């Protein structure tokens, strides 16, 4: 039977070696990989056919270029749909019940539905004017939906932290009944600190969760002004969680495990 020591050491190793490593979800992830490859292939073909059309503007060349463009647009938007679904799968896979991430999940689901609609709409293109109109309208319509992907990436990382926090609590609850009774004074003092340490982590997670969607959604999101601040906070929380793991391991070694 596995001991608490083995469990918490295992959690520590998982957190260090596999932190933020996504699981593979066959449907959405496979769909995304397939559609992305289709998009790259179709885009290359479209570039060639467009060049041929510009060099020799026959009706046949025009129709070939338009058909290729439609295939490219459909693959692009179906890839975006699949990516949105994949991010939702990654968040939900942690089974946290963390409602603070629900707005992000809702955004991703809305993006998924939107891009499926765009994939269907692009297939109604008939003329080059239709294609130009679709392209001009697309950028304005998709900015907010595209941002859901950035939000989703942060939400996946937060869901991982929340799941680890839940696992820490579960393993702490297993550890405590195995500790000596009465508790040595030094051990009791350490145990008394655990709830406040855990709450501090929970508060930090709640704070960054509330900041995933910025107040100004029309501003520029880039590595420096959006992702880096999140990475710093996420690393800080991860460090605090690892410190708790180390404490639990130490308690298990010194107060539970038989001395050899």
Order of alpha helices (4+ residues) and beta strands (2+ residues): alpha-alpha-alpha-alpha-alpha-alpha-alpha
